[in-house]
Amino acid sequence: MPKKIIQRFMPDHQKIKDNKHLKMFGALLHNANLWHLNRRSVSKAFAVGLFFAFMPVPFQMVLAAGFAIIVHANLPLSITLVWITNPLTMPAIFYFCYVVGTWIVDVPAKNFTFEANWQWLVDSVSTIGPAFIVGCGVLAAVFALLGYLTINIIWRFSVAKEWKKRKARRG
């Protein structure tokens, strides 16, 4: 059952409530629906977490938390899924976003090398920026939708399977 698998990897909700960056949400964090694992909250959490994982913005976790609160998604799962783009995976994922963006915007991909300075960032906004932002937006929406639908399907399938097992045991 997906619920049992997900529960093993869930962080403690009290630690999340006590996080200094999430204190701004105040009493909203006390909504019980943010902490329950059910088909709707988990599928929404996958959509929220995957969407913000592909957004190249600072404070992805705070944005995911805020949106999870608005749509009543499972908060810990929404925040955790943002870490799909971590320092190890981010270069490959964001390069893929750029390539997808160049294909959508129909511009040739430019060769570039990353430099960790402000001038490179300013120059890149006008050269590779538009394709990168479009690619991030499209892939964020696609993976959010895929995550939502996949979890819904897996959850429904596992519940139907459990009901069949119960029916078989009864006679």
N, C-alpha and C positions, 0 to 999 in steps of 0.2 A: 504494500500500500504506500503511495507517495507520502502520505502524512507521516508515517513512521520513519521513512528515509530522511525526509526534510527535518524532522524533529531532532535527529541525531546531530545535525550540523548547525542548528540554530543557536545563536548567542543568547545569553541570559537577558530577559527583557528588563530586569532591574538595572543592569549595566548600561543599557541603551537609554533608559529613562534618566539616569544620572549623568549622561554625557554632557559636558559643558557646552558643546556646540548645539545640542538639541534642546537645551533649557529654554530657548526662545519660544518653543511651541507650548510651554507651560501645561495647562490642564488638558490640552488636546491630546497629550500623550496618555491620558488615563482612559481613553476610549478602549474598551475591552476588545472591540473588533479588530484593533490594530495588532493584537497579539495572538489571536486564534488562527489555527491552521484549518482552513476549509477550502473547498474547490475555488470559490470566488475570490477569497482574499489571497490565496497563493497564486492564482493565475494573474490577478491584477498586479501582484508584487513582481512577478516575472516581467510583465509588460513595463512597469515603472523602472525597475532596476536595469533591464536591458536598454531601455530608451536612454536613460541618463549615462549608462556606460559608454555610449557612443557619442555623447556630447562633449566637445573639447572645451569645457568650461571649468573654472575652479569651483570648489565646493560642491562637487557632484553628489556627495553623500547627503549634504544638507538639502539640496534641491530635490533629491529622490525622497528624502524623509518628508519634506513639505508636501510633495505631490501624493505620496502614499497616504498621508493624513487626509488630504482632500478627497481621494477616491476610496478610502477605507480599505487599502491594501495592507497586507501583512508587513509591518514596519521593519522588523529585523531582516527579513528576506529581501525587501526592496533595497535596503542599505547594503547588504552583503553582495548582492548581484552587481552593484556598481563596480566592485573590485575585479570584474572581468578584465577591465582595462587598468592594469597595474603597471608599475614601471618596467616589468619584463615584457608584457604583451602589448603595451601601448604603441610602440613604434610600428609593429607589424599591422595592428588593427587600424591605426590612423593612416598608414600608407595605403592600405586597402581602401579606406574611405576616400582618399585622394584619387586613387585609380578609378573607382566607381564614379566619383564626381567628374573626372575628365571625360569619361564615357557619356555621362548624362548631359553635361554642358557642351559636349562635342568640341573639346579643345585638345590639342596634343599634350601629352604628359611632358613636363619639363624635368630635366635632370637637375637635381639640387643636392646640396649637402647641408646637413643641419649644423648650425652654429649656435651655441648657447649665449647669445647676446641680444640686446634690445634692437640694435640696428637690423640684424638679420630678420627678427620678428616683424618689424615695421615694413621692411622690403617684401617679405613673403606674403603679407596681407594682400598686396595688389597683384602678385604674380601667381602664387599657387592657392591663395586664400579662397577665392570664389568656388573653385572646384572642390576644395577640401570641405568647405562648409556644406555645400550641396550634398556631397557624398556622405558626410556625417549625418545630416538630417534624414536622408533617404534610408540609410542603413539602420539608423535608430528606429525609425518607424517600422521598417520591415522586420527587424529582429524583435521589436516589442510585440508586434502582431503575431509573429511565429511563436514566440515564447508563450503568449496568452493562449493561443489555440492549442499548442502542443500540450501544455499542462492541463487544459480542460479535457482534451481527448484522453490523455493518460489517466487522469483522475476518474473520468467516467468509466473507462475500460476496467480499471482496477476495482471500482465499486461493483460493476456488473459481474466481474469474475468472483468477487467475494459472495455476492448474492447467489450465484450458481452453486458455489461450494456449500453454502448453507442449505440450499434447496436439496442438493444431493445427499447431505447428511440426514435430513429429515425423512427421506424415504424415497 
